[in-house]
Amino acid sequence: MSHFKKTALALAVASTFTLAGCSNSSSSGGDGAQNPSAQTVAGEAVKGVLKNAKVTVYELDESGARIAEVGATTTNNSGEYEAGLSSAYKGGLLEIEVTVVPGQTRMVCDASACDTVGRGQDLVLPDNFRLSAIARKQEGSDKVSAPVTAWSTMAVNRAKALVEGGQSVAEANRQATAEVTQVAGFDISRTAAKAVTSLAGTSAEEQQAAVMNAAVAELVFGAADGDFTKALASFSEALNDGEISSEDSFTAASLSSVVKSVVETTSGLDESAQESLNNQTATLDAAGDSLAPSYDPELDLGEGATQAEKIAAFQKFVTQFRSWAGSIDETAAALQDETSAVSIALDADVATVEDVFTQAGVTADLVSKVLDAFSEQLAGAEGRAALLDALENGATFTAPETWTSEEDSSVTGTMEATLVFENTDSGLQATATGTVAQSGGESRDFDLVIGTSLTQEDLDLTYDAEQVLSLLAQNTVSVSGVVGDGTGFERAVLDLTATLELSDSITNGVTDQAVLDKFSAIGLAGSVALANPEAASFVGTVSAKAVSMSGSSFSALDEPFSPASFSLSGDFTATSGRTFNLSASLNNKNAQRFNLFTYLDYNDTTTSFDFNVDRQEVEQFVELGDGATEYYFRIVDGGGSCNGSGYDERIAFSDSFDAMGNDDTNCNVLDAAESSALDQLIFDRLAAAVGSQIASESEVEWLVVYGNSHDEIASVDTDVRFPSIETADNFVNLSLNLAAGVSLIDMPKATAVVTLTRSTFTGGSVLANVSWDGGSYSLKVGTDGLNEENQEVTLAFWNPQGFRLEAVGSEDAEGTQSLTGNVFIDGEDIGDVTLRNGIPVITYPNGDETIFESLF
């Protein structure tokens, strides 16, 4: 077995350098409290972010130029600010700029890269540090809520670029806000950012904003040259041209990776926030190196839009929804027809995925064998002594071995590996070349580099195999290189890092079982290119993580590894030459308590359950010959006939010998009481493995018991029919993300990201995000009670331009249906959703008239 050590994930940062807009700030900045009846711009900083920073408010003209300074203040020690607007303010757009007061402004350094100055300590900011936002005063309100973040700064820069292209600053700001909202996944203009370390009492969107802001801090503080101000400027300018690409300081894929790390180390995220973040990272993964947010100018509303104009715009939005939903229905119908073009294309794509990933299993098995050879070379004192000498003179090691498949013992083969070790600056490294061959089957050649952080001094210090392998188990192991098929064709190109986390050191024998006993988690991540000779290929990234079980109700049935997450993202190429992008990920939220493998193998299935018992516990059901001193017996269901019995009865057969060697065969049919007692023996053993509730609901479908007078134990082999092994407290709690290009009937090709989340035993939700025909749309449907008679279903449909429909539907015991909801533009309620004669209808009040529109 190969032994790895999982490196600790860096602690995620808490929204560093973020100012969050707030409409009810409890305290003001350096200028003190403002007259509550005056016009103000209010906000608050995430705790520990900026202290004593200067906040300046400017009014803008239609070209985006600053007319005048209309307010100023500083943040207090809690990061809060409130700036009163002077009489010079004429009611236009406002630009809020946050800058440094030389020698006074401080920022709490919370990013994982801040360890050099001390995490949690105040950091002196350079004079050129700045953040900004554009905000507008809502009609009827004297207070402007202005979140000022790295995301709002990106929107300001994008808006200014659009203004240079000829748009008014108001138009540009609306478009820029919608585009950055798509990148960030939350409404950047209205959502107050909170620290990821203080999420109690926050909304799901505030939690998502906290994570996304923390991810920005990680990107910025992780800049290679250490200049985070320069990195922040590069980040905020990435969308100036309308696209985030490989030419920018980050890509959608790299942002996704950082977000996932922050999520993994953030506690307190609720189910809705988790779902949105899963969907957003899948969207970013699907975009890869090129993310171009969409914007629909037909839905653009000016600042002074009338109710009639808002209604007309929302009706356009509903029309788009109908087209999208109708196309999905037609596409789903076409998939039922195996001869349709859509169905054929999907089948071809599925076949491509299957063809490519047949290489993955072969490659993984080969790498495992090579790593075994690598570990074995370090396991013996003699081998290590030769290794230490070889590090000085470059000698090679040959590791021939035979192997047998763990899944099928009839499958055997050989491996011939040559290992060349060297001591590099980063640690002990080996180049492994050779061939793995299956008897009568295919062979694979390999040229791999295995890297560790073990040093030569580690090997010098000890010749104890256990200590060396324990050291190896505490280090990350990387594998890179090429796997071929002996003809020069590259089946796989790898650049992977594997990590194993042990709960504590192994002290008494480094064995496979010792590693399993100490196992805590195992992870694999990196880039992979896979191909077969028929030209089907995949190029992208993969990651996987498994954890140990704790608190499982099915300990005897569980595998030692419980899958916690898996993801892949990249480009597939079919043999036809067609290329398509696919991103998929799975997150099992209670992997330590509920094993997905166990669920798939045992839930509502008939499965073998074998164990040993004391011979006397089952011998009581067998009739032996008189004076038997030596005997063999078996008890079997439906295994023959005994004195005219039927084949479906439970029969005990025995073959015994007395002291004289006389043979006596016998059989007896177990009566109901005996069969029940034997079943109860099985259920008692089953209860220890799966719990008494599951055992009591299981059925013995077949059994055979073997025993003899020579052994004190007997074997029981059974086929047990298990019920559903899920309960309200212990169930498969997971989310599944799929992102791909989708060809819809009579519609432009769409990019769709679908997140399926099961958050309760009987409930969950589906969140779909679709970009097509110049627009971006999201749909979420959820329920907490799929099996309840009077279940409620929630529905929401929205876009990043502020158009949103929310509704709740239900059906009572008599079958009466109800539907209630509202429609919004920029948070303003402009209509209601009701059910009229069984048809969902939107009613829009418009002065003295009411406008009706069917939703479908």
Residue pairs with C-beta under 8 A, 6 or more apart in sequence:
1 372
1 375
1 512
1 515
2 368
2 371
2 372
2 374
2 375
2 477
2 498
3 375
3 469
3 472
3 473
3 500
3 510
3 515
4 473
4 475
4 476
4 477
4 498
4 499
4 500
4 522
5 472
5 473
5 474
5 475
5 476
5 499
5 500
5 501
5 502
6 476
6 499
6 500
6 501
6 520
6 521
6 522
6 523
7 476
7 499
9 261
9 264
9 265
10 112
10 113
10 218
10 261
10 265
11 112
11 119
11 265
12 112
12 196
12 211
12 214
12 215
12 218
12 261
12 262
12 263
12 264
12 265
12 266
13 110
13 111
13 112
13 114
13 196
13 214
13 217
13 218
13 221
13 262
14 46
14 47
14 48
14 110
14 195
14 196
14 197
14 198
14 210
14 214
14 217
15 46
15 49
15 149
15 193
15 194
15 195
15 196
15 209
15 210
15 213
15 214
15 217
16 49
16 107
16 108
16 109
16 110
16 111
16 213
16 214
16 216
16 217
16 220
16 221
17 49
17 50
17 107
17 129
17 131
17 150
17 217
17 220
17 232
18 45
18 46
18 49
18 148
18 149
18 150
18 193
18 213
18 217
19 43
19 44
19 45
19 46
19 49
19 50
19 53
19 55
19 75
19 79
19 81
19 98
19 131
19 147
19 148
19 149
19 193
20 43
20 44
20 45
20 46
20 147
20 148
20 149
20 191
20 192
20 193
20 194
20 209
21 42
21 43
21 44
21 133
21 135
21 145
21 146
21 147
21 148
21 190
21 192
22 42
22 43
22 44
22 80
22 145
22 192
23 42
23 143
23 145
24 42
25 42
25 43
25 44
25 80
25 81
25 82
26 80
27 33
27 76
27 78
27 80
27 82
28 34
28 73
28 76
28 80
28 81
28 82
29 55
29 73
29 74
29 75
29 76
29 80
29 81
29 82
29 83
30 52
30 73
30 74
30 75
30 76
31 72
31 73
31 74
31 82
31 83
31 84
33 82
34 40
34 82
34 83
34 84
35 84
37 142
38 84
38 85
38 142
39 84
39 85
39 89
39 137
39 142
39 143
39 144
40 71
40 82
40 83
40 84
40 85
40 142
40 143
40 144
41 57
41 71
41 82
41 83
41 85
41 94
41 96
41 135
41 143
41 144
41 146
42 81
42 82
42 83
42 143
42 144
42 145
42 146
43 55
43 80
43 81
43 82
43 96
43 145
43 146
43 147
43 148
44 78
44 79
44 80
44 81
44 192
45 53
45 75
45 78
45 79
45 80
45 81
46 79
46 193
46 194
46 195
46 210
46 213
47 78
47 79
47 195
47 198
48 79
48 108
48 110
48 120
48 195
49 79
49 107
49 108
49 195
50 75
50 79
50 98
50 105
50 106
50 107
51 75
51 76
51 77
51 79
51 105
51 106
51 107
51 108
51 122
52 74
52 75
52 76
52 77
52 101
52 104
52 105
52 106
53 74
53 75
53 98
53 99
53 100
53 101
53 105
53 125
54 72
54 74
54 98
54 99
54 100
54 101
54 105
55 72
55 73
55 74
55 75
55 81
55 83
55 96
55 97
55 98
55 148
56 69
56 71
56 72
56 96
56 97
56 99
57 69
57 70
57 71
57 72
57 83
57 85
57 94
57 95
57 96
57 97
58 66
58 67
58 68
58 69
58 70
58 94
58 95
58 96
58 97
59 66
59 67
59 68
59 70
59 88
59 89
59 90
59 92
59 93
59 94
59 95
60 66
60 67
60 92
60 93
60 94
60 95
60 134
60 169
61 67
61 92
61 169
62 168
62 169
62 170
63 163
63 168
63 169
64 159
64 160
64 163
64 169
64 172
66 95
67 90
67 92
68 88
70 85
70 86
70 88
70 89
70 94
71 83
71 84
71 85
71 86
71 89
72 83
73 81
73 82
73 83
73 84
74 81
74 101
75 81
75 98
83 96
85 144
91 137
92 136
93 134
93 135
93 136
93 169
93 170
93 173
94 134
94 135
94 136
94 137
94 144
94 146
95 132
95 133
95 134
95 156
96 132
96 133
96 134
96 135
96 146
96 148
97 130
97 131
97 132
98 130
98 131
98 132
98 148
99 129
99 130
100 125
100 126
100 127
100 128
100 129
100 130
102 127
105 124
105 125
105 129
106 122
106 123
106 124
106 125
107 122
107 123
107 125
108 120
108 121
108 122
108 123
109 117
109 118
109 119
109 120
109 121
109 122
109 123
109 221
110 119
110 120
110 195
110 197
110 217
111 119
111 217
111 218
111 220
111 221
111 222
112 119
112 218
112 221
112 222
113 218
113 221
113 222
114 121
114 123
114 221
117 123
125 229
126 229
128 229
129 229
129 232
130 153
131 148
131 149
131 150
131 152
131 153
132 148
132 152
132 153
132 156
133 146
133 147
133 148
133 149
133 152
133 153
133 155
133 156
133 189
134 152
134 155
134 156
134 159
134 169
134 173
135 144
135 145
135 146
135 189
136 144
136 170
136 173
136 303
137 144
138 144
145 190
147 188
147 189
147 190
147 191
147 192
147 193
149 188
149 193
149 209
149 213
149 216
150 213
150 216
150 217
150 220
150 232
150 235
150 236
151 180
151 183
151 184
151 188
151 212
151 213
151 216
152 180
152 188
152 189
153 232
153 236
154 180
154 183
154 235
154 236
154 237
154 238
154 239
155 173
155 176
155 177
155 179
155 180
155 188
155 189
156 176
156 236
157 236
157 237
157 239
157 240
158 172
158 175
158 176
158 179
158 180
158 239
158 240
158 242
159 169
159 172
159 173
159 175
159 176
159 177
160 172
161 240
161 241
162 171
162 172
162 175
162 176
163 169
163 172
167 175
170 302
170 303
171 300
174 300
174 301
174 801
175 295
175 300
176 239
177 188
177 189
178 293
178 295
178 799
178 800
178 801
178 802
179 239
179 242
179 293
179 294
179 295
179 800
180 188
180 239
180 293
181 187
181 188
181 189
181 800
182 293
182 294
182 776
182 800
183 239
183 244
183 252
183 255
183 291
183 293
184 209
184 212
184 280
185 208
185 212
185 276
185 277
185 279
185 280
185 283
186 205
186 208
186 209
186 212
186 276
187 205
187 800
187 802
188 209
190 827
191 205
191 206
191 208
191 209
192 206
192 209
193 206
193 209
193 210
193 213
194 202
194 206
194 207
194 209
194 210
195 210
196 210
196 211
196 214
196 262
196 266
199 206
199 207
199 210
199 266
199 267
199 268
199 269
200 268
202 210
204 270
204 272
204 273
204 276
205 273
205 276
207 268
207 269
207 270
207 273
208 273
208 276
208 277
208 280
210 266
211 259
211 262
211 263
211 266
211 269
211 273
211 277
212 259
212 280
214 262
214 266
215 255
215 258
215 259
215 262
216 235
218 258
218 261
218 262
219 231
219 235
219 249
219 250
219 254
219 255
219 258
220 228
220 231
220 232
220 235
221 228
221 231
223 230
223 231
231 249
234 248
234 249
235 249
235 250
238 244
238 248
238 249
238 250
239 293
242 292
242 293
243 290
243 291
243 292
244 250
244 251
244 252
244 287
244 290
244 291
244 292
245 251
245 289
245 290
245 291
246 289
246 290
251 288
251 289
251 291
252 283
252 284
252 285
252 287
252 288
252 289
252 290
252 291
253 284
253 285
253 287
253 288
253 289
253 541
253 569
255 284
256 281
256 284
256 285
259 277
259 280
259 281
259 284
260 281
263 269
263 274
263 277
263 281
269 277
271 757
271 759
274 589
274 735
274 757
275 735
275 755
275 757
275 759
275 765
275 767
276 767
278 585
278 587
278 735
278 737
278 755
278 757
279 737
279 753
279 755
279 767
279 769
281 585
281 737
282 583
282 585
282 737
282 738
282 739
282 753
282 755
283 739
283 753
283 769
284 291
285 567
285 569
285 583
285 585
285 739
286 569
286 581
286 583
286 739
286 740
286 751
286 753
288 569
288 581
293 776
293 800
294 771
294 774
294 775
294 776
295 774
295 801
296 774
296 775
296 799
296 801
298 313
298 316
299 313
299 316
299 317
299 775
299 799
299 801
299 803
300 801
301 309
301 310
301 313
301 825
301 826
305 313
307 830
307 844
307 845
307 846
307 847
308 846
310 825
310 828
310 830
311 830
311 831
311 844
311 846
311 851
313 803
313 825
314 803
314 823
314 825
314 830
314 831
314 842
314 844
315 853
317 799
317 803
318 805
318 842
318 853
318 855
320 773
320 775
320 777
321 777
321 797
321 805
322 856
323 747
324 744
324 747
324 770
324 772
324 777
325 856
327 744
327 745
327 746
327 747
328 744
330 744
330 745
330 746
331 342
331 742
331 743
331 744
331 745
334 340
334 341
334 342
334 343
334 745
335 342
335 343
335 346
336 343
337 343
338 344
338 347
342 743
342 745
345 743
348 574
348 576
348 578
349 572
349 574
349 580
349 582
351 574
352 536
352 572
352 573
352 574
352 575
353 538
353 572
353 582
355 532
355 534
355 536
355 575
356 530
356 531
356 532
356 536
356 537
356 538
356 572
357 530
357 538
358 532
359 491
359 492
359 530
359 531
359 532
360 492
360 528
360 530
362 442
362 444
362 491
363 444
363 483
363 491
363 492
363 494
363 530
366 436
366 444
366 446
366 483
367 448
367 479
367 483
367 494
369 403
369 415
369 417
369 436
370 415
370 417
370 432
370 434
370 436
370 446
370 448
370 450
371 450
371 477
371 479
373 399
373 401
373 415
373 417
373 419
373 432
374 419
374 430
374 432
374 450
375 469
375 472
376 383
376 399
377 383
377 384
377 387
377 397
377 399
377 419
378 384
378 387
378 459
378 465
378 468
378 469
378 472
379 465
379 468
379 469
379 510
380 465
381 463
381 464
381 465
383 397
384 459
384 463
384 468
385 463
386 395
386 397
387 397
387 421
387 459
388 456
388 459
388 460
389 395
390 396
390 397
390 421
391 421
391 422
391 423
391 456
394 420
394 422
396 418
396 419
396 420
397 418
397 419
397 420
397 421
398 416
398 417
398 418
398 419
399 415
399 416
399 417
399 418
399 419
400 414
400 415
400 416
400 417
401 414
401 415
402 412
402 413
402 414
402 415
403 412
403 413
403 414
403 415
403 436
404 411
404 412
405 411
405 412
411 438
411 439
411 441
412 438
412 439
413 436
413 437
413 438
413 439
413 441
414 436
414 437
414 439
415 434
415 435
415 436
415 437
416 434
416 435
417 432
417 433
417 434
418 432
418 433
418 434
419 430
419 431
419 432
420 430
420 431
421 428
421 429
421 430
422 428
422 429
422 430
422 431
423 429
423 455
423 456
424 451
426 451
426 453
427 451
427 452
427 453
427 454
427 455
427 475
428 451
428 452
428 454
428 455
428 456
428 458
428 459
429 449
429 450
429 451
429 452
430 449
430 450
431 447
431 448
431 449
431 450
432 446
432 447
432 448
432 449
432 450
432 481
433 445
433 446
433 447
433 448
434 445
434 446
435 443
435 444
435 445
435 446
435 486
436 443
436 444
436 446
437 443
437 444
442 485
443 485
443 486
444 483
444 484
444 485
444 486
444 491
445 483
445 484
445 485
445 486
446 481
446 482
446 483
446 484
447 481
447 482
447 484
448 479
448 480
448 481
448 482
448 483
448 494
449 478
449 479
449 480
449 481
450 477
450 478
450 479
451 477
451 478
451 479
451 480
452 472
452 475
452 476
452 477
452 478
453 475
453 476
454 471
454 472
454 475
458 468
458 471
459 468
462 468
465 510
466 506
466 507
466 508
466 509
466 510
469 506
469 510
470 505
470 506
470 507
470 510
473 500
473 502
473 506
473 510
473 515
474 502
474 505
476 497
476 498
476 499
477 497
477 498
477 499
478 495
478 496
478 497
478 498
478 526
479 494
479 496
479 497
479 498
480 494
480 495
480 496
481 493
481 494
482 490
482 492
482 493
482 494
483 490
483 491
483 492
483 493
483 494
484 490
484 491
485 491
485 533
489 531
489 533
490 529
490 531
491 530
491 531
491 532
492 528
492 529
492 530
492 531
493 528
493 529
494 526
494 527
494 528
495 526
495 527
495 528
496 524
496 525
496 526
496 527
496 528
496 542
497 524
497 525
497 526
498 522
498 523
498 524
499 522
499 523
499 524
500 515
500 519
500 521
500 522
501 519
501 520
501 521
501 522
501 523
502 515
502 518
502 519
502 520
503 518
503 519
503 520
503 548
504 518
505 518
506 514
506 515
506 518
508 514
516 560
519 548
519 560
519 561
520 547
520 548
521 545
521 546
521 547
521 548
521 564
522 545
522 546
522 561
523 543
523 544
523 545
523 546
524 542
524 543
524 544
524 545
525 541
525 542
525 543
525 544
526 541
526 542
526 543
527 540
527 541
527 542
528 538
528 539
528 540
528 541
528 542
528 570
529 537
529 538
529 539
530 537
530 538
531 537
531 538
534 575
535 573
535 575
535 577
536 572
536 573
536 574
536 575
537 572
537 573
538 570
538 571
538 572
538 573
539 570
539 571
540 568
540 569
540 570
540 571
541 567
541 568
541 569
541 570
542 567
542 568
543 565
543 566
543 567
543 568
544 563
544 565
544 566
544 567
545 563
545 564
545 565
545 566
546 561
546 562
546 563
546 564
546 591
547 561
547 562
547 564
547 591
547 592
548 560
548 561
548 562
548 592
549 555
549 558
549 560
549 562
549 592
549 593
549 595
550 592
550 593
551 592
551 593
552 558
552 592
552 593
552 594
552 595
552 598
553 690
553 691
553 694
553 725
553 730
554 595
554 598
554 602
554 689
554 690
554 691
554 694
554 725
555 689
556 688
556 689
556 690
557 598
557 601
557 602
557 689
557 690
558 595
558 597
558 598
559 595
559 597
559 598
561 597
562 588
562 591
562 592
562 594
562 595
562 596
562 597
563 586
563 588
563 591
563 595
563 596
563 597
564 587
564 588
564 591
564 592
565 585
565 586
565 587
565 588
566 585
566 586
567 583
567 584
567 585
567 586
567 737
568 582
568 583
568 584
568 585
569 581
569 582
569 583
569 584
569 585
569 739
570 581
570 582
570 583
571 579
571 580
571 581
572 579
572 580
572 581
572 582
573 579
574 580
580 740
580 741
581 739
581 740
581 741
582 738
582 739
582 740
583 737
583 738
583 739
583 740
583 753
584 736
584 737
584 738
584 739
585 736
585 737
586 734
586 735
586 736
586 737
587 734
587 735
588 594
588 596
588 732
588 733
588 734
589 733
589 734
589 735
590 730
590 731
590 733
593 730
594 726
594 730
594 731
594 732
594 733
596 732
596 734
598 725
599 725
599 726
599 732
601 607
602 690
602 722
602 725
603 722
603 724
603 725
603 726
604 722
604 723
604 724
605 721
605 722
606 701
606 719
606 720
606 721
606 722
607 719
607 720
607 722
608 717
608 718
608 719
608 720
609 682
609 686
609 689
609 718
609 719
609 720
610 715
610 716
610 717
610 718
611 685
611 715
611 716
612 713
612 714
612 715
612 716
613 681
613 685
613 713
613 714
613 716
614 712
614 713
614 714
615 707
615 708
615 711
615 712
615 713
615 714
617 681
617 714
618 635
618 678
618 681
618 705
618 707
618 714
618 716
619 633
619 707
619 714
621 635
621 652
621 670
621 674
621 677
621 678
622 633
622 635
622 652
622 654
622 668
622 707
623 652
623 654
623 666
623 667
623 668
624 631
624 633
624 654
624 656
624 666
625 631
625 654
625 656
625 657
625 658
625 664
625 665
625 666
626 658
626 664
627 658
627 659
628 654
628 656
628 657
628 658
628 664
628 709
629 657
629 658
629 659
629 709
630 656
630 657
630 709
630 710
631 654
631 655
631 656
631 657
631 708
631 709
632 654
632 655
632 656
632 707
632 708
632 709
633 652
633 653
633 654
633 655
633 705
633 706
633 707
633 708
634 652
634 653
634 704
634 705
634 706
634 707
635 650
635 651
635 652
635 653
635 670
635 678
635 703
635 704
635 705
636 650
636 651
636 653
636 703
636 704
636 705
637 648
637 649
637 650
637 700
637 702
637 703
637 704
638 647
638 648
638 649
638 702
639 647
639 651
639 653
639 704
640 647
640 651
640 653
640 667
641 647
641 651
642 649
642 651
642 653
642 667
642 668
642 669
643 667
643 669
645 651
645 669
649 669
649 670
650 669
650 670
650 675
650 678
650 703
651 667
651 668
651 669
651 670
652 667
652 668
652 669
652 670
653 665
653 666
653 667
654 665
654 666
654 667
655 663
655 664
655 665
656 663
656 664
656 665
656 666
657 663
657 664
658 664
670 678
678 703
678 705
679 700
681 716
682 700
682 703
682 716
682 718
682 720
683 695
683 696
683 698
684 695
685 716
686 694
686 695
686 698
686 720
687 694
687 695
687 696
689 695
690 698
690 722
690 725
693 727
694 722
694 723
694 725
697 723
698 720
698 721
698 722
698 723
699 720
699 721
700 718
700 719
700 720
700 721
701 718
701 719
701 720
701 721
702 718
702 719
703 716
703 717
703 718
703 719
704 716
704 717
705 714
705 715
705 716
705 717
706 714
706 715
706 717
707 713
707 714
707 715
726 732
726 761
727 761
728 760
728 761
729 761
731 758
731 761
732 758
733 758
733 759
734 757
734 758
735 755
735 756
735 757
735 758
736 755
736 756
736 757
737 753
737 754
737 755
738 752
738 753
738 754
739 751
739 752
739 753
739 754
740 751
740 752
741 749
741 750
741 751
741 752
742 749
742 750
742 751
742 752
742 770
743 749
744 750
744 772
747 772
747 773
748 772
748 773
749 772
750 770
750 771
750 772
750 773
751 770
751 771
751 772
752 768
752 769
752 770
753 768
753 769
753 770
754 766
754 767
754 768
754 769
755 766
755 767
755 768
756 764
756 765
756 766
757 764
757 765
757 766
757 767
758 764
759 765
760 784
762 784
762 785
762 786
762 787
762 788
763 782
763 783
763 784
763 785
763 786
764 782
764 783
764 786
765 780
765 781
765 782
765 783
765 794
766 779
766 780
766 781
766 782
767 778
767 779
767 780
768 778
768 779
768 780
769 776
769 777
769 778
770 776
770 777
770 778
770 779
771 777
775 799
776 799
776 800
777 797
777 798
777 799
778 796
778 797
778 798
778 799
779 795
779 796
779 797
780 794
780 795
780 796
780 797
781 793
781 794
781 795
782 793
782 794
783 791
783 792
783 793
783 794
784 791
784 792
785 791
785 792
789 813
790 810
790 811
790 812
790 813
791 810
791 811
792 808
792 809
792 810
793 808
793 809
793 810
794 806
794 807
794 808
794 809
795 805
795 806
795 807
795 808
795 809
795 821
796 804
796 805
796 806
796 807
797 804
797 805
798 804
798 805
802 824
802 825
802 826
802 827
803 823
803 824
803 825
804 823
804 824
804 825
805 821
805 822
805 823
805 824
805 833
805 842
805 855
806 821
806 822
806 823
806 824
806 833
807 819
807 820
807 821
807 822
807 833
807 840
808 819
808 820
808 821
809 817
809 818
809 819
809 835
810 817
810 818
811 817
811 818
812 818
817 835
817 838
818 835
819 833
819 834
819 835
819 840
820 832
820 833
820 834
821 832
821 833
821 834
822 829
822 831
822 832
822 833
823 829
823 830
823 831
823 832
823 833
823 842
823 844
824 830
830 844
831 842
831 843
831 844
831 845
832 842
832 843
833 840
833 841
833 842
833 855
834 840
834 841
834 843
835 841
839 854
839 855
839 856
840 854
840 855
840 856
841 852
841 853
841 854
841 855
842 852
842 853
842 854
842 855
843 850
843 851
843 852
843 853
844 850
844 851
844 852
844 853
